[in-house]
Structure formats: C-alpha cells, structure tokens
C-alpha cells in the first residue's frame, strides 16, 4: 500500500537554462531533418558554453533503401543549413549577452552519417518490420492531481517558469534574463495536494530594477505576483516559505555561467521524480528511437487510463531490444487505485496502438513531423496538443474506448 500522507518536491528549469538551450538546439536539428525527409534518422548531441556551440552525432536524411549518393547529398545540404536555424533558436530564447550571444558565439558542427550497423538493425525490409532503434526500458505515468493529469509539484514548477518567460519576452518584467529554475514542495493528504510548503525560484536578472540594484528582495517583489497567479490560491498559505535567488545576485547565467549538454534534465522533462524513468533522454532523437517515441506512447496510454476513470494513478513500463519490432515486455501498475485488473490492461493497451511496435507508435501518434523544438522546455508531458501535430501523445481519444472495454 502506497503512502497517502507525505511531502514531495519537483523542480523545473527554464528555456534559458544551459541544458535546455542544448536540448532546444538538438531538437531544432531533429526538426530540420524531419522537415526535409520524414524518414530521416537523427541522434544529435549539443554542448553550449561561453560563446561556443558544438554539435555532434549521427544523421541520415534519405529514405531507408534509397540511393546512397542521393541520401548523402541531402544530408550534407541539411547540415549546411543548420547554423542559421541554431542561431535563430538561441535568439528566440533571448540570449544577447556578452558571454553567450546568438550571433557571436562560435559554431562547430561534427554531425556525421549514421552507422551502417545500427541502420541494418532498425530499417524495415521485405523480411522484417522496422526494429527498435536501441534496447532499453521506457515509462509513462499519469495521475489525477491536476487537470493536465500530471504530478502537481512538477506542473506548478513548469507553470511558474512559463509565466516568467512570458513576461520576460513581452517586456512586462524587463529585469529578467533567460536562465531560471523553480521548485515546488507540496504536502499531500490522502494522496492529493493539500498545501504548498516551499517555493524556490532562482532567476538570472539584470543589474538594476529601474534606478535600484536588483537585490533578491526586489526580485521577489517583482516576480511574486506572477508566481502567485499561476498557483491554486487554496494551496498557498501564510506558512508557505519563499526562496527567491537565495544565493544572492544571479547576473552571470546560461551557457556562460554553466556548460549545457543535451539530455541532462530527463526528470524535469518527464514526471519530476513522481514516476520511474528508464534513463534515456528525448531531445536530439528522431522518433525511431524508442527512448523518445515509446516513452511518449506510454504517457499516452497511461493518461487515457486515468482520463477514462479507470485509475487515479497509472504507471506503464515497456521494453525493447535493438532491431526487434515487438516489445519484450509491457507492464501496468495502477498503484492500488484501479477499477480494472492491470493484467487486462496489459493485453488491451498495446493493441490499441498497433501492438506498440516502433512503426505503429510513430504512425498512431504521427511522430514523423518537425514538432520537437517546442518540447525542449517546460516538459514533454502535461501540454496541450497543437494544430501542427505537436504533443499528439497528450490526447485522450482512447478514453471512451477504454471505458467500454473495461
């Protein structure tokens, strides 16, 4: 029996956090390849540091089985066009600082062709379906703590930073700079959020607020109304403790203050520690990589289980072997909150998405599209599906079917 009364914390980081800058760049590369060729293969890692941007990894732009010469030519063409796209992404985040500037940072690209030995295991042929891009385990999770069916601690942490980014971009709160972190601690009663105990916000800032030096107290006064505005009023109390820039001044930030790497914020990207994680990052990977696509599928299925009212919490695990299409295992845990036997769901759920093979997942969720740069900050889950096909894994279109099957 899981505990029903406890205290739990999750954190988020902003789009300007150095690791998130790296994620955004890597997913910009993924989008560039998928826009040119939906069957492209991408595994891109990015390093950002003081006025430097470095890309490395493996790519292939052409169709599996296509002409090697044509594939190589298209790959080179896309790679040549990456630098302006990368700089535009950094500009959109807002970096025009002495230590990291979208137009002045040195750019180096070390992307090269995908290994033929990996390709032979993944590509479909007359004799086999498309195999998984790697071995591994992936998890999906949903709960009824928020309308987004996400853990409240993480959702509220994301909401804080999204709001601060909004007022920074608009100029409404001009003292803010791109790099920021948030953290929310909640006391739970009977498994539901009862009270926010602690709020932490550390945000990069300019030297002055008007004529005054930007001290932590002045930063708190500037941002607190925005933070309070995105949190449920019933959870904030007089006892809620606030920690705003608790170390003091925070003027040097972003890649100038700390090096950033793709894939280092996997808990921020998923469930804030409220659910297991298989260990694989999402950003920089095309959807043949099950680290990404199968994790999206597991979230999709878990969310539909909770949306259907079959459980208050649902965790799903799936596993694969490289080059093998069929999942090796599929596990459902309803955390003693279910209205249905989890074993029944283990049979039903994979079949609702074509057996949960890599290709079936990609086709069901329409993942072969340039929809990934938008996922790089503020979580891959708990987001609204958009008109271009982004966040398709957040739809609850299976809920009615699950109610009937249950």
N, C-alpha and C positions, 0 to 999 in steps of 0.2 A: 504494500500500500504506500503510495507516494505521500509526502507531507502536504498538508493543506494550509498551514500557517508558517510563514518563513519570510526572510528578507532577501531580495535578489537585485542585482545590478547589471546593466548593459551599457556599452559605450557606442558612440558613433564618431566618425571623423568627416570633415568637410571635403568638398571637391578640390580644395586647395591644399589639403594635406599631401605631403610629398609622395606617399604611397598611392594616393588616389590620383594624383597627377600622372603617375606611371600607369595606373590602370586605365585612365582615360585615353592616354596615348596608345596603349596596346589595343584597346577596343576600337579606336579610330582606325588603326591598321586593319583589324578584322573587317570593319565596315567597308573600307576601301576595296578590299579583295572581294567581298561578297557582292558589292555593287557591280563589280566588273564581271564576276563569274560566281553564281550561286553554289557551285560545287567546289569552290576554292578551299584549300587547306592552309590554315594559319596557326602557328604557335609562336607568338611574339612576346618577348620579354623586354621591358624598358627599365633603364636606370636614369634617374634625374638627380643632379647635384648642382652645385654652384655653377650657373651658366653653362651647363652641359646636358645634352640629351643623347642617350645611346640606345639604339635598338639592336636586338639580336634575336635569332630564332630561325624557324624553318617555314617556308611558304611554297605553295604551288597554286598558280592561278587557273590552269586549264582543267578541262573535264578529265576524270579518270578514263584512261584508254585513248585519250586524244593524242594528236601529233606532238611528239616531244619538242620539235622545233617551234611550233605554234605556242605551246604551253610556256616554253622558256621565254619567248618573245613577249607574251602578255605579262608574265611575271615581272620581267625587267621593266616594262612600261609602267606597271603599277608602282613598283618600288621607286622609280624615278620621280613619281608624283607624290610621294608620301610627305616630303619635308614641308611643303606649304600647308598640308592638311594638319600635320602635327603642330605647327606653329599657330595655326588658326584655333586649334583646340586649347592651347595654353592661353592664348589671348582671350578666348571666351571665358575661361576660368577667372582671369583677371590679373595675370602676372606681368607687370611692367616695372619690376623692381631692379635695383642696381645689381643684386646678387642672382636674380633669375628673371630674365626678360624674354618675352615671346619672340622678339625679332633679333635679339643679340646673342642668345645662348648658342653655343656651338652644337652642331648636329652631326651625329655619326650613325650610319645605318650598316649593320652587319647581318642583315637577313640573307639567308641562302636557301637553296632548294631543299624540299623535304626529302628525308632519307627514303630511298627506294625500298629498303627492307621494312620500314613502317608502312609505306604505301601498299605493299603487296598483301599485308595482313588486313588492311582496312577497306580497300577498294572492293566493290562488288565485282562479280564475274558471272559467266554462264553457269558456274558450278556452285557458287555460294552467294549469300546475301552480304551486304556491307557489314563488316565486323566492327567491333568497338575499337576506338582509337587508342585505348590503353586498358590495362587492368585497373581494378580499384573498386571502392565502395562509395556510394553516394547516399545522402539522406535528404528527406523532405519533412517538413513539420508545419502544423497549423494548430491554432488554439483560439478559443473564443474570448480572449481578453480585450480585444479591440475590434472595431468594425472591419479592419483590414485582415482580421484573423491572424494577427501576429503577436508575439510577446510584447506586453505593454512597455517594459523597460527599454527595449530596442526601438520600438515605433516612436516613442516620445523623444528618445535621443536623436533619431533621424529628423523628426519634426522640428526640433529646436534649430538644428543646423540648416535645414532647408529654409526656414524663415529668416535666419540671419543672412544667408546667401541672397535671398530675395531682396532684403532691404539694403544690402551692400551693393548689389548690381543696380538697383534703382536710384541709388544715391541718397535714399532716405536716412540711412545711418552711415554717413561718409567716413567715420573713423575706422571702420572695419576693413581688414585686409583678408586675403583668401584662406589662409591656414587657420583651422579651428578644430577643437574636439569638444564633445559633450559626453555626459554620463548621468544616468538617472538611476536612483536606488528607490525601490518600492517595497513597502510592507504588504504582504498578502495575507488575507483572511479567507479561509475556506476556498483556497485556490484562486481567488480573484483579487485584483489590485484594490487596496484599502486606503493607502496613504503614501504620498511621495515623501521620503525621509531626507534625501540628499539630491542636490542638483550641482553638477560640475560643468562649467563652461570655461574653456581656455581658448581665447581668440587672439590672433595676430591683429595688431592695430597700428594706426599712425601715431606719430609722436604727440599730437595735440588734438584736443576736442575744442575747437574754436580757439580761444586765447589761452586755454588751460592745458597743462600737461595731462596726458592720458593715464591717470592712475587707475589701479584696479577698482577703486570705489566709483570713479567716474565712468569707467567701462561698464560696471554693473548697473549703474543708474541708466546708462544709455540703452542697454540690451534687455534689461529685466522685463519691461512691458511686452516686448516681442516674445520672450520665452514664456511668460505667463499666458499670453494669448493663444498659444498652441497646446497648452496642457489643460486637461479637465479640471475645472475650478474645484470640484469636490475633492480632488486628491491633494491639492495644495493646502497646507495648513500653516498656522503661525509657528509650528515646530519645524517646518521644512528648512533645512540648512542649505545655504547658497555658498558656493565656492567659485568665484569668478576670477580668472587669472591668479590663482593662489600663489604662484611663484613670484609674482610681480610683473614687470614690464615684459611684453612679448611683441617686440618690433621686428626682430630677425626671425623669419619663419619660412615655410615652404621648402623647396629643394635647397635653398641657400642655408637654412638652419639645420636641415637633416636630409641625408640622401633618401631617395624614394625608389622602391622596387615594385614591380608588378606582383600581385598576389600575396601581399603580406597582411591584408586585412580581411581574411576569409570569415572570421566570426562576425565582424561588422557587416559583411556582405550577406550573411545568412540569417541567423536567429539569435545573435547576441549572447551565445552561450546557453540558451534555454533548451537546445537540442543538440544531439551529436553532430559531428562533422567528419566527413570521410578524409579530409586533408587536402583535397585538390582545389586549386584556385579556379576561378571562372575567366577573368579578363585575359584577353590576348589569345583566346582559343576559339576556333571555329566550331560549329555545333556538331561535327562528327566526334568531337572529344566528349566522351560521356561524363567527364568531370563537370562539364557545363550542362549539356543537354539532359542527361539523366537526373541531375540534381534539380533542374527545372521541372522535369516530369514528376519527380517525387513530390515537390511542393504542390504542383498542380493537382495531383491525386489526393494528397493529404488535405489541401484546402477544400476540395469538393466533398470529402468525407465530413468535415466539420460543418461546411455550409449546408449539407443535407440534413444536419441534426443527428447524425449517427454517432457522434462523439464530441466531447468538449475539447479533447486534445488528440492529435494523431501524429505519430512518427512513422515514416516509411524508410526502409533501407533496401537498396538494390545493389547488385554486384555484377561485374563483368570480367571477362578475360580478353586480352588484346586479340583482335582478329576474329573473335567469336560473336555472332549476332545475338544469340539468345542470352538473356540474363542468367547468371549462375544461381542467383537466389533472389527472393522477394519476401520481405518481412514487414508486418504491420503491428504496431503497438498502439493501443487506444488508452493506455495509462489508467485502466480501471474506470474509464468514463464512458464506455461504449454502449450502444444499444444494439450491437450486432457482434457476432463472433468474428474476431480478427482473421481467423483462418478462412472464413468465407470471403472476406475482402482480398485476401492474398490470391485467391482464384479469380475473383471478379475484376479487380482493378487493372492488372496488366492487359487483359483482353480488351478493356475499354480504350486502350491506346495501341492496338495492333500487336500485342504481345510484348511491348516495351523493348523492341529491337532498336538500335540506334536510328535506322532509317525511318521506322514507324514513328518514333518520337519526333524526329525532325519534320516529318510530313504532317503529323497531327497538330503540332504547335506552330507549324510554318516558320521554322527557325532559319531557313537559308536566305535570310534577308539582312540588309545592313541596319540592324536595330540595336546594336550593342553599346555604342558610346554612351547612350542615355542610361545604361545600367551601372556605369562605373562608380557613381557616388550615391549615397543615401539608400543603399540596399538594393539587392536584386529582387526582393520579395516585399509584399505589402504595398505594391504600386498599382496604379490603375492601368489597365490595358489601353493602348492608344490606337488612333486611326491608322497608323502605319504598320501595325502588327507588333509593336513593342509590348513586352510584358504579357504575351498571349498566355503564358503559364499562370497568370493571375485570374483567368476567367473561372467562373463557377458553373459552366454549362453542362457539367455532368451531374449536378446535384439532384435534379429531378429523376434522372435515370437511376441513380443510386438509391433514392428513396423507394422506388418501385421494386428494385431488385432485392432490397433488404426485407 
